[in-house]
Amino acid sequence: MSRRDIYYWKCDRPAAFHGTQIRGAADAEIEQQLGEALQRHFVTQVVELSTGIGQGNHLTWDARVAGQAMFLRVENGPEKDGQLAVESALLARVREAGVMTPRVYACDASRSRVPFAWQAMERIFDPDLNHWFKQGRIDVPRIAFGIGEAVAKWQTIKLPGFGILDESMCGYHATYADYFHLRLDQHLTFLVTRGFLTQSQSDEIRGEIENHQSLLQLDTGCFVHKDLALWNILGSESEISAFIDFDDAISGDPMDDLSLLACFHDDAFLRRAFEGYQSIRAFPPDYLRRFWLHLLRNMIVKSVIRVGAGYFDRDDGFFLISSGTSGQSLREFTHSRLGLALQGLRNSSSIDILRP
C-alpha cells in the first residue's frame, strides 16, 4: 500500500494502533519463519533468537546469526507495505551525514518468502536514553546538546517533495501545507469524540493554525526523524551511541524534530538542544513560531495515539510514564503541553513557558 494519505503511521494506518497495545509472548510461528528466513539469507544453520525488548510498533528479537549479534524487527501489520526497506536506506543516509545509526545487515520487505517484512541490524548493547532519564541519572546538558547537533547534521539531507517518503526517497506531497494538514480534521474530531478536547478547544486550535498558514510555505524539505525521543536514542548516561527508528521519517520543516523534544521535555532541555543545533547551523526565519506550530501539530498526533491506544490507563512501568506517576499524570501533562503549544504559537512565546 501507499502511505500517501498517512500523516503519522501509528494512528493513521488502516490497522490503526496496530502494535501499540501490550503484547504477550512473541508469536511462535513468526519466530520459526524468521529463523528460517535468516538461515536462507545468511546461508547458515546457526541462528539463535530470543524475544527483544523493543517498545515500538514492531515485533523485535535479539539474535545471534553465525556468531554475529543482531537486532531483528518484524512488521506484520495487514497493510503489507515496504517501509522497512525505505528506513534501511535512510539509516545509511543519516550515518553518511555524520550521525551514528546502527548498520543494517539485511532487510526483506517483499513478503515473497514469509508473510511479514523483516530487518536485521547491528545490535547495540547500550539501553535507550529513557532508561537513564527515568532513573534521574542522565546528563541532560550533554545529551540534549548532542541531540541538537545530530538534528542539525541530518538536516543536510535534502529530499524532494514533502511528507512521508516513497521507495524512491521522494515525499508524496507537492507542498508542505498539503502534508501538514493531512488528517488534521480527523485527528481533532477523534479527540472531541473521545472527550479529550471540547469542540471549542478544537475550533481554537484550527483557527490558530489557519492564522499561521504562511509558515507552511517551504521551497524544499529537509530530513526529519519525526519520532525523536529518548527511547529512540541509545547510549550511556552521558554519551549517545546511536539514533534508531527512522521509519516515520519525512521531508519537512527544520523545526519539527526540535518541537518533538518539547512534547516531553522542559525549557532547560530544549535550551541545550537549541544550543547544540546552533553550534552546527543557524535557525531558519520565524523559527520560534514554527517551533510552536509544529509542537501543536505533534501534540495533536500524540494525543490521538495516547487516547486511542489506552496509554492513560497504564502504570509507570510503561515507557512514557515517569517513575512514581500514573496514566492520569500523562493525561494531564498531554493536555497541558497541548495548551502551551497553542499559547506559544499565538504569542510567539519564548521556551521559558515550558518551565516546570
C-alpha positions as CSV (number, residue, x, y, z in Angstrom):
1,M,0.0,0.0,0.0
2,S,1.0,3.7,-0.4
3,R,1.5,5.9,2.6
4,R,0.4,8.9,0.6
5,D,-2.7,9.5,2.8
6,I,-0.9,9.0,6.1
7,Y,0.3,11.8,8.4
8,Y,1.6,9.6,11.1
9,W,1.7,5.8,10.8
10,K,0.7,4.7,14.3
11,C,-2.6,6.5,14.3
12,D,-3.4,6.8,10.6
13,R,-2.6,3.4,9.2
14,P,-5.6,1.3,8.1
15,A,-5.0,-1.0,11.1
16,A,-5.0,1.9,13.5
17,F,-2.9,1.5,16.7
18,H,-1.6,-2.0,15.5
19,G,1.4,-2.9,17.6
20,T,0.7,-0.2,20.2
21,Q,-1.2,-2.5,22.6
22,I,0.5,-4.6,25.3
23,R,1.7,-7.8,23.7
24,G,2.3,-11.2,25.2
25,A,5.0,-13.7,24.2
26,A,6.3,-13.3,20.7
27,D,4.3,-15.3,18.1
28,A,6.0,-18.7,17.9
29,E,5.1,-19.2,14.2
30,I,6.6,-15.8,13.2
31,E,9.7,-16.7,15.2
32,Q,10.1,-20.0,13.4
33,Q,9.6,-18.4,10.0
34,L,12.0,-15.6,10.9
35,G,14.7,-18.1,11.9
36,E,14.3,-19.9,8.6
37,A,14.5,-16.6,6.6
38,L,17.7,-15.7,8.4
39,Q,19.2,-19.1,7.7
40,R,18.4,-18.7,3.9
41,H,19.7,-15.2,3.7
42,F,22.9,-15.6,5.6
43,V,23.5,-19.2,4.4
44,T,23.9,-20.7,7.9
45,Q,22.1,-23.1,10.2
46,V,23.4,-21.3,13.3
47,V,20.6,-18.9,14.2
48,E,19.6,-18.2,17.9
49,L,16.6,-16.0,18.6
50,S,15.3,-14.5,21.9
51,T,12.4,-12.0,22.3
52,G,13.6,-8.4,22.1
53,I,12.6,-5.5,24.3
54,G,11.6,-3.0,21.7
55,Q,8.7,-0.8,22.8
56,G,7.6,0.5,19.4
57,N,5.0,-0.9,16.9
58,H,7.3,-3.7,15.6
59,L,7.9,-7.2,16.9
60,T,11.5,-7.5,18.0
61,W,14.1,-10.2,18.6
62,D,17.7,-10.3,19.7
63,A,19.7,-12.7,17.6
64,R,23.0,-14.4,17.0
65,V,23.5,-15.4,13.4
66,A,26.6,-17.5,12.8
67,G,28.0,-15.8,16.0
68,Q,27.1,-12.2,14.9
69,A,24.9,-10.3,17.4
70,M,21.9,-8.7,15.6
71,F,18.7,-6.9,16.5
72,L,15.6,-8.0,14.4
73,R,12.5,-6.1,13.7
74,V,9.3,-7.5,12.1
75,E,6.4,-5.6,10.6
76,N,3.4,-7.9,10.5
77,G,0.6,-5.5,10.0
78,P,-2.1,-6.2,7.4
79,E,-1.1,-3.2,5.2
80,K,2.0,-5.1,3.9
81,D,3.9,-2.0,2.8
82,G,7.7,-1.7,2.2
83,Q,8.6,0.9,4.7
84,L,11.3,-1.2,6.5
85,A,13.3,-1.1,3.2
86,V,12.9,2.7,3.0
87,E,14.1,3.0,6.6
88,S,17.1,0.8,6.0
89,A,18.2,3.1,3.2
90,L,17.6,6.2,5.4
91,L,19.8,4.7,8.2
92,A,22.7,4.7,5.8
93,R,22.0,8.3,4.6
94,V,21.8,9.6,8.1
95,R,25.1,7.8,9.0
96,E,26.7,9.4,6.0
97,A,25.6,12.8,7.3
98,G,27.7,12.2,10.4
99,V,25.1,10.9,12.8
100,M,25.5,7.5,14.5
101,T,23.0,4.8,13.4
102,P,23.0,1.0,13.5
103,R,24.2,-0.7,10.4
104,V,21.6,-2.8,8.5
105,Y,22.9,-6.3,7.6
106,A,19.8,-7.4,5.7
107,C,16.2,-6.4,5.1
108,D,13.4,-8.1,3.2
109,A,10.1,-6.2,2.8
110,S,9.0,-8.1,-0.2
111,R,7.0,-10.8,1.7
112,S,7.8,-13.2,-1.1
113,R,9.1,-16.0,1.3
114,V,7.5,-15.0,4.6
115,P,4.2,-13.1,5.2
116,F,5.9,-10.2,7.0
117,A,8.7,-7.7,6.5
118,W,11.9,-8.1,8.5
119,Q,15.1,-6.2,9.1
120,A,18.4,-7.4,10.7
121,M,20.6,-4.7,12.0
122,E,23.7,-4.2,14.2
123,R,22.9,-4.9,17.9
124,I,24.0,-2.1,20.1
125,F,24.1,-3.2,23.7
126,D,23.5,0.2,25.3
127,P,20.0,0.8,26.6
128,D,17.8,3.6,25.3
129,L,18.3,7.0,27.0
130,N,14.9,6.9,28.5
131,H,16.2,4.2,30.8
132,W,18.6,6.7,32.3
133,F,16.1,9.6,32.3
134,K,13.5,7.7,34.3
135,Q,16.2,6.9,36.9
136,G,17.2,10.5,37.1
137,R,20.8,9.6,36.0
138,I,21.0,11.2,32.6
139,D,23.4,14.1,31.9
140,V,20.8,16.4,30.5
141,P,23.0,19.3,29.4
142,R,25.4,16.9,27.5
143,I,22.8,14.7,26.0
144,A,20.4,17.4,24.9
145,F,23.3,19.3,23.2
146,G,24.3,16.2,21.3
147,I,20.7,15.6,20.1
148,G,20.6,19.2,18.8
149,E,23.9,18.7,17.0
150,A,22.5,15.5,15.4
151,V,19.3,17.2,14.2
152,A,21.4,19.9,12.5
153,K,23.6,17.4,10.8
154,W,20.9,15.2,9.4
155,Q,19.2,18.3,8.0
156,T,21.9,18.5,5.4
157,I,19.9,15.7,3.8
158,K,17.5,17.4,1.3
159,L,14.6,15.4,0.0
160,P,12.3,16.1,-2.9
161,G,8.6,16.5,-2.2
162,F,7.1,16.7,1.3
163,G,5.8,14.3,3.9
164,I,6.3,10.6,4.2
165,L,8.8,9.1,1.7
166,D,8.1,6.6,-1.1
167,E,10.6,4.0,-2.1
168,S,12.5,6.5,-4.3
169,M,13.1,8.7,-1.2
170,C,10.6,11.4,-2.5
171,G,7.9,12.9,-0.4
172,Y,4.4,12.0,-1.6
173,H,3.1,15.7,-1.5
174,A,3.8,18.6,-3.7
175,T,3.6,21.2,-1.0
176,Y,4.4,21.1,2.7
177,A,1.0,22.6,3.6
178,D,-0.7,19.6,1.9
179,Y,1.2,17.2,4.2
180,F,0.8,19.3,7.4
181,H,-3.0,19.4,7.0
182,L,-3.3,15.8,6.2
183,R,-5.8,14.1,8.6
184,L,-5.8,17.2,10.8
185,D,-9.6,17.4,10.8
186,Q,-9.9,13.6,11.5
187,H,-7.4,13.9,14.4
188,L,-9.3,16.8,16.1
189,T,-12.6,15.2,15.5
190,F,-11.4,12.0,17.1
191,L,-10.2,13.9,20.2
192,V,-13.5,15.7,20.5
193,T,-15.5,12.4,20.1
194,R,-13.4,10.7,22.7
195,G,-13.8,13.6,25.2
196,F,-10.2,14.6,25.3
197,L,-11.0,18.1,23.7
198,T,-14.1,20.2,23.7
199,Q,-15.5,21.4,20.4
200,S,-14.5,25.0,21.3
201,Q,-10.9,23.9,22.0
202,S,-10.7,22.1,18.7
203,D,-12.1,25.1,16.9
204,E,-9.5,27.3,18.7
205,I,-6.7,25.1,17.5
206,R,-7.9,25.0,13.9
207,G,-8.2,28.8,13.9
208,E,-4.7,29.4,15.2
209,I,-3.2,27.0,12.6
210,E,-5.1,28.9,9.9
211,N,-3.7,32.2,11.2
212,H,-0.2,30.9,10.6
213,Q,-0.5,29.3,7.1
214,S,2.3,31.4,5.8
215,L,4.8,29.4,7.9
216,L,4.0,26.3,5.9
217,Q,5.3,27.8,2.6
218,L,8.5,25.8,2.2
219,D,10.5,25.7,-1.0
220,T,12.3,22.5,-0.1
221,G,12.1,20.0,2.7
222,C,14.9,18.6,4.9
223,F,15.1,15.2,6.5
224,V,13.0,15.0,9.7
225,H,13.2,11.9,12.0
226,K,9.5,12.5,13.1
227,D,9.7,10.3,16.2
228,L,12.6,11.9,18.0
229,A,12.5,10.9,21.7
230,L,14.9,9.4,24.2
231,W,13.6,5.9,23.7
232,N,14.8,6.2,20.1
233,I,18.3,7.0,21.1
234,L,20.8,4.5,22.6
235,G,23.6,5.3,24.9
236,S,25.0,5.8,28.4
237,E,24.1,8.4,31.0
238,S,26.3,10.9,29.1
239,E,27.1,9.6,25.6
240,I,24.9,8.9,22.6
241,S,25.7,5.6,20.8
242,A,23.1,5.7,18.1
243,F,19.8,7.1,16.8
244,I,17.2,4.5,15.8
245,D,13.7,4.1,14.5
246,F,13.6,6.2,11.3
247,D,10.6,4.5,9.8
248,D,8.4,7.6,10.4
249,A,10.9,10.0,8.7
250,I,9.6,12.7,6.3
251,S,10.7,15.5,4.2
252,G,9.7,18.6,6.2
253,D,10.4,21.6,8.3
254,P,13.7,22.3,10.2
255,M,11.9,23.0,13.5
256,D,9.8,19.8,13.5
257,D,12.3,17.5,15.2
258,L,13.2,20.1,17.9
259,S,9.5,20.5,18.6
260,L,9.2,16.8,19.1
261,L,11.6,17.1,22.0
262,A,9.2,19.7,23.6
263,C,6.5,17.0,23.6
264,F,8.3,15.5,26.6
265,H,10.9,17.9,28.0
266,D,11.2,21.3,29.7
267,D,12.8,24.6,28.8
268,A,16.2,23.6,30.2
269,F,16.4,20.5,28.0
270,L,15.2,22.5,24.9
271,R,17.7,25.3,25.5
272,R,20.6,22.9,25.4
273,A,19.2,21.2,22.3
274,F,18.8,24.6,20.6
275,E,22.5,25.4,21.5
276,G,23.6,22.1,20.0
277,Y,21.7,22.8,16.9
278,Q,23.1,26.3,16.6
279,S,26.6,25.1,17.0
280,I,26.2,23.4,13.6
281,R,23.7,25.6,11.7
282,A,21.6,28.8,12.1
283,F,17.9,28.6,12.9
284,P,15.5,29.3,10.0
285,P,13.4,32.5,9.8
286,D,10.5,32.7,12.2
287,Y,12.0,29.7,14.0
288,L,10.1,30.3,17.2
289,R,6.6,30.4,15.7
290,R,7.5,27.4,13.5
291,F,8.6,25.6,16.6
292,W,5.3,26.2,18.4
293,L,3.3,25.4,15.2
294,H,4.9,22.0,14.9
295,L,4.7,21.3,18.6
296,L,1.0,21.9,18.4
297,R,0.6,19.5,15.4
298,N,2.8,16.9,17.1
299,M,0.9,17.1,20.3
300,I,-2.4,16.6,18.4
301,V,-1.0,13.4,17.0
302,K,0.4,12.2,20.3
303,S,-2.9,12.9,21.9
304,V,-4.6,10.7,19.3
305,I,-2.2,7.8,19.9
306,R,-2.4,8.1,23.7
307,V,-6.2,8.2,23.7
308,G,-6.6,5.5,21.0
309,A,-4.1,3.1,22.4
310,G,-5.1,3.4,26.0
311,Y,-1.9,4.9,27.3
312,F,-3.7,6.8,30.0
313,D,-4.7,3.5,31.6
314,R,-1.1,2.3,32.0
315,D,1.2,2.5,35.1
316,D,4.8,3.8,35.5
317,G,6.2,0.5,34.1
318,F,5.2,1.9,30.7
319,F,8.0,3.8,28.9
320,L,6.0,7.0,28.5
321,I,5.1,7.4,32.2
322,S,7.5,8.8,34.6
323,S,8.6,6.8,37.7
324,G,6.2,7.3,40.6
325,T,3.4,8.7,38.4
326,S,0.4,7.3,36.6
327,G,-1.5,7.3,33.3
328,Q,-3.6,10.1,34.7
329,S,-0.5,12.2,35.1
330,L,0.3,11.5,31.5
331,R,-3.1,12.7,30.5
332,E,-2.8,15.9,32.5
333,F,0.7,16.5,31.0
334,T,-0.6,15.9,27.5
335,H,-3.4,18.4,28.0
336,S,-1.1,21.0,29.5
337,R,1.5,20.6,26.7
338,L,-1.1,21.0,24.0
339,G,-2.3,24.2,25.7
340,L,1.2,25.6,26.0
341,A,1.9,24.9,22.3
342,L,-1.3,26.9,21.4
343,Q,-0.3,29.7,23.7
344,G,3.3,29.8,22.3
345,L,2.1,29.9,18.8
346,R,-0.4,32.7,19.4
347,N,2.1,34.9,21.4
348,S,5.4,33.8,19.8
349,S,6.4,33.0,23.4
350,S,9.9,32.1,24.5
351,I,10.5,28.5,25.5
352,D,10.5,29.7,29.1
353,I,6.8,28.8,29.2
354,L,7.9,25.1,29.2
355,R,9.5,25.6,32.6
356,P,8.0,23.1,35.1
